[in-house]
């Protein structure tokens, strides 16, 4: 078994295990916190009636449903995600909303999509977890029609996103074995380097590449803060393994570290990201529109 295959299986186990269930449990909070990005993504897409759109790393389906509503009955939107609990939640959500979308539980790096089946491919924070990004974006290129649009949002670096690393920095003195984030590994900041994004897209058959920084103010209720930092990130991965006394000490210490982000009943922070656009075309010089 190859290294890439083992890593893919590791990602599937993670996202179909505690990480995926955590996202489902916090779905409403996360949807509201990340809604500004959903709006930016849809606005940048310029989706048209009749378009067929693929949402990569769709999670619990919020963006997929929003795009489908924009497309109307003549279009279609398909969401793909590696996480079984998140896809299950997305399907249930679509049924309740009575929005005609479909969802695929699969690794978008490997899945055999219909060749040239999509007019647009989008992702909101769903493309940073591939073991082999060139292979993944090449697979997505095969799924795109010539001239199809690619739009995705990904995080810039941890230094520009202090909110996202506050918990692990505060917890580090109490958890010396807390796993460090590695920029060369699949994860939140895997595409923080814009030059790397450009290189990946060129090598995987995309053109007209446009990478722009976006800084967005996000918010969540203060009452949800402890639930947020105890579920997600490196701290969320290890917290279930610590004893109750250490857990209580960690929660107290980490919560205090977030004080600078608390404004009354809200937690507010700036998310520093890249908005990336490209087109699938064999011709050079295409612009992103």
N, C-alpha and C positions, 0 to 999 in steps of 0.2 A: 504493500500500500504506500503510495507516494505521500510526501509531506503536504502538498496542497490538498489532497483528499482528506488526510487526517485533520487538517486545520478546518476544512469545510464542515466536517462532521462535528468538530468542536464548536463551531459557530451555531450549527443546528441544535446541538445539545444545550448550548447556553440560551438561545432565544426561544427554544421550546420548553425551557425549564424556568428557573427563578426570574431571569431577566424579562422573558416574555410575559410571564404572569404578573410581574410588577407593573409593566406597561398597561396591561389590561385593567388592573386594579386602579391605576391612577389615570385612566383614559380621559376622564372629563377635565381633570386639572391640567394635564399635559396638552390637551387640545386647545384649551384657552390660552395657556402660556405660549404656545407655538403658533397660534392663529395668525399673527402678523406675517409670518413667513408663508403660510398657506395663501394669504391674499396677495403677497408679492409674487409668488410663483405663478398663480393663475393669471395675474395681470400681465406678467412677462410672456406668458405662453401665447396669448392672443388666439385662444382656441376658437374654432369655427364649427358651426353645425355640420354634422356629418363626419367630423374627425374621429379617428380611432386612436386612443391615447393609452399608453402604458405607464403606470405609476410604480416605480421600483422602490422596494423597501417600504411598502405602503402601511405597515403597522396595522393599527386598528381601523384604517380605512377613511379617516376624516377627509384627507385631501382627495382621495379617489372619488368620494361621494360629491365633494364640492365641484370637482371638474365635470363629473357626469351631469350634474344639475346645470352647469354652464353650457354643455354640449347639446342638451335637449334629446328628444327621442330619436333623432336621426343619427346621433353619434354613439360612441361607446367608450367606456373606460374600464380597463382591466388593472387590478392591483396584484402585485406579486410580493411575497414575503416568505422568508425561511421559517418564520415562527408559527407553529401550529396554533397556540392559544390566541395569538393576535389575529390570524386569519379567521379563526372561528368567531372571534368577537366582531371582526369586520363584516362577515357574512350575516351575522345576526343583526347588526346595525343597519345594513342595507335592506334587509327584509322589513325591519320596523319602519324605516324611512320610505319604503316602497320606491326605491331608486334602482333602476335596472343596470346594475354593474355586476362584474364577475371577479372572482378572486382565485389566485393560484398559490398554493403552498409549495414553494420551490426556491432553490438557490438561483437567482437571476444570472449568476456567472456561468451556470451549467445548463439551465433549462432550454429545451428545444422549442423556442417560440416559433410561430408561423413566420417564415421568411418574408421580409418586406410587408409586414402586416400592420404597421403603425405609422400614423402621420406625425406623432409626437411622443417623446419619452420624457417623463418628469420624475423628480425625486426631491422630497424634503427630508434631508438628513438620513437618506437611506443607502448611500453609495460608498460609505467609508469603511465598510466591513468586509470587502472582498479580499480574499487571499492573494489573488492575481488580478489587479485592476485592469491591465491591458487585455487580458483574456475576457474579463467581464464586459468591458465597454466594447470589445470586438463582437461579443455575442449580442449585445444590445444593438450594435450597428447592423448586424444581420437581420434583426427583427424590425428595423426601421426601413421605410420606403426611401428611395433616393430623394433628397431634399427635405426629409423629415427633420423636425426641430428637436433638439435636446435642451432641456432646462433642468438644472438642479441647484440646490442650495446645500452648502457644506460649511463646516466651521473653519475659521482661521485658527491661529495657534493659541495654546494655553495662556501665553503671556498677555494676549489681548482679551482673554475670557476668564478673568479672575474668579467670577462667580462659579464657574464650572469646576474649578479646582480648589475652592475654599475648603470643602469637607475633607479632602485627602491631606491637604496641607495642615489643617488643624489637628487631624487625627494621627499624623505621622509620629509625633513623640510617644504616643500611647500604643501605636502599632508599628514597630520597627520593620516588620516583614510585609507591610502593606505593599502590594505590587505596584511598581512604577509604570506610568504610561510610556510607551515607546512609539515614537513617530513613525517607525518603519513597520509597525504591526497594525493589523486591522483594528479600528477603534475610532472614537470620536474625532480625533485630530489627525487621522491618517492622510487627509487631503488638505492639510493646512498650508502647504507649500504650493503657491500658484504656478510656479515653474513645473512642478511635478504634475499638476493637473493638466497643463498644456501638453506636456510630453506624452502623458497617457492617452489623451484624446487624439493627438496626431498619430501615434503608433497604432491606435485601434480604429482608424478610418474616419475620423470626424474632421470637419473643416469649419472655417468661419468662426473660430473659437474666440469667445469674449468672456473675460473673467473680471468681474467688478466687485470691489469691497462694498458690503452693506452693513450698516450698524443699526440694529433694531432694539428698541426698548421693549422688554418683556416683563410680565408681572404674574405673580401667583399669590393667593391669599396667605397671609402670615401663618394662619392656623394649619396650613398644609406643608409648611417648611420642613418640619421634622420628618414627616412621612416621605417627603421628597428626598432628603439627603440620606435617609436610612435605607432607601430602596435602590438608588441608582449610583452609578460610578463605581470606582474601586472600593469605596467604603461599603456600598450596598452589597458587594460580592462577598466580603469577609465578615460583615457584622453578624450574620446568623451563626457563625462559628465561635464567637467569643462568649465568655460567661456573663451572667447578668450584671455583676458588679462593674466589670469593664465596660459593658454596653451602656450602663447608666452614666458612667464617667465620660464616655465618648460623646453621647448625646448632649450632655451639658456643655462640654468643651466646644464641640462643633457648632452647636446652636449659637453660642456666644460669638463665634467667629463670623457669623452672618449678620451681626448687628448693623454693620455699615450699609447693608442692602435693605434694611427694614425701614419702611416709611408708613407709620401708623398700622393699619390693618393689612398692608400690602408689602410684598417683597418685590423690589424692582431692580433690574439689572440690564446692562447693555450686552447684547449678543453680537459678537463680531464675526461675520461670515463672508463667504464668497457666493455671489450669484453668477452661475456659469451658464453660458449659452453656446450652442454649436449647431451645425447642420450635417446631415448625412448626405454626402455628395461626392462623386468622383471628380467633379470639376474643382479647380482651385479658384480662390478669390471670392467665394460666396460670402455674403455678409449675413450677420445674425439679425433677423428681423422678427 
